């Protein structure tokens, strides 16, 4: 049997282990009560700023307790319960607390604290007490599992986002990403227009003028006309090259001809740093996905060449669990900040418009790992493989 995520549910724990969970929950009830008091006290005292340091301690402690109970409830129910907290703004304690306050999961955690220190504690105590009665009857054997499942179901309901909230968050994300995509598309159009105006158009104007002068000089000065025609030919070649450069910026021909695996391999060949490309794709993603991933990898490789001081880099492409997953890594100095450059923000916007994500791990000293993931369906069973250092 498969869960909605496609994973096989874990085997349910035995009754002794089921009894260990409520014992742990009973022990954690006192810290949970203390955290609840600190949260209420800190919230009340924020008006005079005294509560700010209290909240800076209480909220992470609450999330630590909640995550521990998520793991226990997930093991009892056989399906993991991930935390769904929003990213925290680390630029100052005030912004951090405001970010916590704006996160619906923070308020769900608060309600859960009330539950786990009252009725949830009672359920856990009953299971522990049933173990004492095992000598006099089978209440522990038959009662432990339903009681723990009941407690875990309530924990899951309180500690995970509901369907309505998920839809609201999804609508908000789609609205933001679509607006960003429109802005990005408008900026791209302006860039193409500027490139054509400043490059190819200027060359074509010069070409037209040279041909006009050559036509005028043809009868009186054939040698000058010949030189003007040669200059016009050079201008035509330059304009053609600039037009090709603009077209490549919109949709590289190698991407259409060889797919994202071949296009990434071509990118690697142009790098000064040796890049190993390992691609195993049983088919081709849709063109919008290919384009987004190609430009995302191009930006990552460009950053490696400019900032990483790496000895070598690597790109891996896989199609896993209905998504195109790309890993770009290097052995450079690390310390990359995706929010610091407009290029990586553009990558995130481009991927978000396709429901994709980007995760960056770059500790100081390296290595830097950028994981790109875009849900998609491959178009054909053909296997593409490209591997080797550039």
C-alpha positions in Angstrom: 0.0 0.0 0.0 1.3 3.5 -0.9 0.7 6.8 0.7 -0.2 9.9 -1.2 3.4 10.8 -1.5 4.2 7.5 -3.1 6.1 6.1 -0.1 5.3 2.8 1.6 4.0 3.3 5.1 6.3 2.3 7.9 5.4 -0.8 10.1 3.4 0.3 13.1 5.4 0.2 16.4 4.8 -2.6 18.9 2.9 -2.1 22.1 5.9 -1.7 24.3 7.1 1.1 22.0 3.6 2.5 21.9 3.8 2.7 25.7 7.2 4.4 25.5 5.8 7.3 23.5 3.2 8.3 26.1 5.8 8.0 28.8 7.9 10.5 26.9 4.9 12.7 26.4 4.2 12.7 30.1 7.8 13.7 30.8 7.6 16.5 28.2 4.4 17.8 29.6 6.1 19.9 32.2 8.5 21.6 29.7 5.5 22.2 27.4 3.6 23.9 30.3 6.7 26.0 31.0 6.9 27.1 27.4 3.2 27.8 27.3 3.6 30.2 30.3 6.6 31.8 28.7 4.8 32.4 25.4 1.8 34.0 27.1 4.0 36.0 29.4 6.4 37.1 26.6 3.4 38.1 24.3 1.9 40.2 27.1 5.2 41.9 27.8 6.2 42.8 24.2 4.4 46.1 24.6 7.3 47.2 26.9 9.9 45.2 25.0 10.7 43.0 28.0 8.9 40.1 26.4 11.1 40.1 23.3 14.0 38.1 24.7 11.4 35.8 26.3 9.8 35.0 22.9 13.2 34.6 21.3 13.7 31.6 23.7 10.1 30.3 24.0 9.2 30.1 20.3 12.2 27.9 19.3 11.7 25.8 22.4 8.0 25.4 21.4 9.0 24.3 17.9 11.5 21.9 19.3 8.8 20.2 21.4 6.3 20.3 18.6 8.7 18.6 16.2 9.4 15.9 18.7 5.7 15.2 19.0 5.4 15.3 15.2 7.9 12.5 14.9 6.1 10.4 17.5 2.7 11.0 16.0 4.1 10.2 12.5 5.5 6.9 13.7 2.3 5.9 15.4 0.2 6.7 12.4 2.7 5.4 9.9 3.0 8.6 7.8 5.6 11.4 8.5 4.3 14.8 9.7 6.6 17.5 8.3 6.9 20.8 9.9 5.5 23.6 7.8 7.0 26.7 9.3 7.6 29.7 7.1 11.2 30.8 6.6 12.4 33.1 9.4 13.9 36.5 8.7 17.2 36.5 10.6 17.9 40.2 10.2 17.2 41.3 13.7 15.2 40.0 16.7 12.2 42.2 16.0 11.8 41.0 12.4 12.2 37.4 13.6 9.5 37.7 16.2 7.2 39.5 13.7 7.8 36.7 11.2 6.9 34.1 13.9 3.7 36.0 14.7 2.7 36.1 11.0 3.2 32.3 10.7 -0.1 30.4 11.2 1.9 27.4 12.4 3.0 29.4 15.4 -0.6 29.8 16.5 -1.3 26.2 15.8 1.6 25.3 18.1 0.1 27.5 20.8 -3.2 25.7 20.6 -1.3 22.4 20.6 0.5 23.4 23.8 -2.9 23.8 25.5 -4.0 20.4 24.2 -0.8 18.5 25.1 -0.7 19.9 28.7 -4.4 19.0 29.4 -6.4 16.4 27.5 -3.4 15.0 25.6 -1.6 14.6 28.9 -4.6 12.7 30.3 -4.6 10.3 27.3 -0.8 9.6 27.7 -1.2 9.1 31.5 -4.0 6.5 30.9 -1.7 4.5 28.5 1.1 4.5 31.1 -1.3 3.5 33.8 -2.7 0.7 31.7 0.8 -0.9 31.7 0.5 -1.1 35.5 -2.7 -3.0 35.1 -1.2 -5.5 32.7 -0.9 -8.0 35.5 -4.6 -7.8 36.4 -6.0 -7.8 32.8 -5.7 -7.1 29.1 -6.6 -3.5 29.2 -3.1 -2.4 28.3 -2.8 -4.8 25.4 -6.1 -3.8 23.8 -6.3 -0.2 24.9 -2.8 1.2 24.1 -3.1 1.3 20.3 -6.5 3.1 20.0 -5.6 5.6 22.7 -2.3 6.4 21.1 -3.8 6.7 17.6 -6.5 9.0 19.0 -3.8 11.2 20.6 -1.6 11.1 17.5 -4.5 12.1 15.2 -5.2 15.2 17.3 -1.5 16.0 17.3 -1.4 15.7 13.5 -4.4 17.8 13.1 -3.0 20.6 15.3 0.6 20.4 14.1 0.1 20.4 10.4 -1.5 22.8 8.0 -5.2 22.2 7.2 -6.4 21.7 3.6 -8.0 25.2 3.5 -4.8 26.8 4.7 -2.8 24.9 2.2 -5.0 26.2 -0.6 -4.8 29.7 0.7 -1.0 29.6 0.9 -0.9 28.0 -2.6 -3.1 30.8 -4.0 -0.8 33.4 -2.4 2.3 31.8 -3.7 0.9 31.5 -7.2 -0.2 35.1 -7.1 3.2 36.3 -6.1 5.1 34.1 -8.5 2.9 35.0 -11.5 3.3 38.7 -10.7 7.1 38.2 -10.5 7.0 36.3 -13.7 5.2 39.1 -15.5 7.7 41.6 -14.2 10.6 39.3 -15.3 9.1 38.8 -18.7 8.7 42.6 -19.2 12.3 43.1 -18.1 13.4 40.4 -20.6 11.5 42.1 -23.4 13.1 45.4 -22.6 16.5 43.7 -22.6 15.9 42.1 -26.0 14.7 45.5 -27.3 17.8 47.2 -25.9 20.1 44.6 -27.3 18.5 44.8 -30.8 18.5 48.7 -30.7 22.1 49.1 -29.5 23.6 46.1 -31.4 22.0 44.7 -34.5 20.0 47.7 -35.4 23.0 50.0 -35.2 25.0 47.6 -37.4 22.2 47.4 -40.0 21.9 51.2 -40.1 25.7 51.4 -40.7 25.3 48.7 -43.4 22.6 50.7 -45.1 24.6 53.9 -45.1 27.7 52.1 -46.5 25.7 50.6 -49.3 24.2 54.0 -50.1 27.7 55.6 -50.2 29.0 52.7 -52.3 26.2 53.2 -54.7 27.0 56.9 -55.1 30.7 56.2 -55.5 30.4 53.3 -57.8 30.5 55.4 -61.0 33.2 57.9 -60.0 35.4 56.0 -57.6 35.1 52.2 -57.9 37.9 51.5 -55.4 36.2 53.5 -52.7 32.9 51.8 -53.6 34.7 48.4 -53.2 36.0 49.4 -49.7 32.5 50.5 -48.7 31.0 47.2 -49.8 33.6 45.3 -47.8 32.8 47.4 -44.8 29.1 46.7 -45.4 29.8 43.0 -45.6 31.7 43.2 -42.2 28.8 45.1 -40.7 26.4 42.4 -42.0 28.4 39.6 -40.5 28.6 41.4 -37.1 24.9 42.2 -37.1 24.2 38.5 -37.9 26.4 37.4 -35.0 24.6 39.9 -32.6 21.2 38.6 -33.7 22.3 35.1 -33.0 23.5 36.1 -29.6 20.1 37.7 -28.8 18.4 34.5 -30.0 20.6 32.3 -27.9 19.6 34.5 -24.8 15.9 33.8 -25.6 16.2 30.1 -26.3 19.6 28.5 -27.1 19.5 26.3 -30.3 21.4 23.6 -28.5 18.6 23.3 -26.0 16.1 22.7 -28.8 18.4 20.2 -30.6 19.9 18.2 -27.7 17.6 18.8 -24.7 18.6 20.1 -21.3 21.2 17.4 -20.7 23.1 18.2 -23.9 22.7 21.9 -23.4 24.1 21.7 -19.9 27.0 19.6 -21.2 27.7 22.3 -23.8 27.7 24.9 -21.0 30.2 22.8 -19.0 32.6 22.7 -22.0 32.8 26.5 -22.0 33.8 26.7 -18.3 37.3 27.5 -17.2 36.7 25.2 -14.2 36.4 21.4 -15.0 32.8 20.5 -14.7 31.5 16.9 -14.6 28.0 16.4 -16.0 26.0 13.3 -15.1 22.5 13.2 -16.6 20.1 10.2 -16.6 16.8 11.4 -18.0 14.4 8.8 -19.5 12.9 11.4 -21.9 12.7 15.1 -22.2 10.9 17.6 -19.9 8.5 20.1 -21.4 10.2 23.0 -23.2 9.4 25.6 -20.4 10.9 23.3 -17.8 14.0 22.7 -20.0 14.4 26.4 -20.5 14.0 27.3 -16.9 16.4 24.6 -15.7 19.0 25.5 -18.4 19.2 29.2 -17.4 19.2 28.2 -13.7 22.2 25.9 -14.3 23.8 28.6 -16.4 23.5 31.1 -13.6 24.9 28.6 -11.1 27.9 27.8 -13.3 28.5 31.5 -13.9 28.6 32.1 -10.2 31.0 29.2 -9.7 33.3 30.7 -12.4 33.2 34.2 -10.9 33.1 33.7 -7.1 33.7 30.2 -6.0 37.5 29.8 -6.6 36.7 26.1 -7.1 39.0 23.4 -8.4 36.2 21.5 -10.0 32.4 21.4 -10.2 29.6 18.9 -11.0 26.1 18.9 -12.4 23.7 15.9 -11.9 20.3 15.7 -13.5 17.7 13.1 -12.5 14.0 12.6 -12.8 12.8 11.4 -9.4 9.3 11.1 -8.0 7.7 13.1 -10.8 10.2 15.9 -10.7 13.3 17.0 -12.6 16.0 17.3 -9.9 19.3 19.0 -10.6 22.2 19.2 -8.3 25.0 21.8 -9.0 28.0 21.6 -6.7 31.5 22.9 -6.4 34.5 22.5 -4.0 35.1 26.2 -3.7 35.2 28.6 -0.8 31.5 28.5 0.0 29.6 31.2 1.8 27.2 31.8 -1.1 24.1 33.9 -0.3 21.3 33.4 -2.8 19.5 36.5 -1.6 22.5 38.7 -2.3 22.5 38.6 -6.1 19.8 39.4 -8.6 20.8 36.5 -10.8 19.8 33.8 -8.2 16.7 35.7 -7.3 15.8 35.6 -11.0 16.4 31.8 -11.0 14.1 31.4 -8.0 11.3 33.5 -9.7 11.7 31.5 -12.9 11.4 28.2 -11.1 8.6 29.3 -8.8 6.5 30.1 -11.8 6.7 26.4 -12.7 6.1 25.2 -9.0 9.8 24.6 -8.8 12.1 25.2 -5.8 15.8 26.0 -5.2 17.7 25.1 -2.1 21.3 26.3 -1.4 23.7 24.8 1.0 27.0 26.8 1.2 28.9 26.7 4.5 32.0 28.8 4.7 34.8 26.7 3.3 32.5 24.8 1.0 31.3 22.8 -0.6 28.4 24.7 -2.2 25.4 22.6 -3.3 22.4 24.1 -5.2 19.4 21.8 -5.6 16.8 22.7 -8.2 13.6 20.8 -8.4 10.7 21.2 -10.9 7.7 18.9 -11.1 7.2 17.6 -14.7 6.4 14.6 -16.8 8.9 13.5 -19.4 7.8 13.2 -22.9 9.3 10.0 -24.3 11.0 6.8 -23.0 14.3 7.7 -24.8 17.2 7.7 -22.3 19.7 10.5 -22.5 23.1 10.1 -20.8 25.9 12.6 -20.7 28.8 12.3 -18.4 32.4 13.5 -18.3 34.6 16.4 -17.3 34.9 19.4 -19.4 
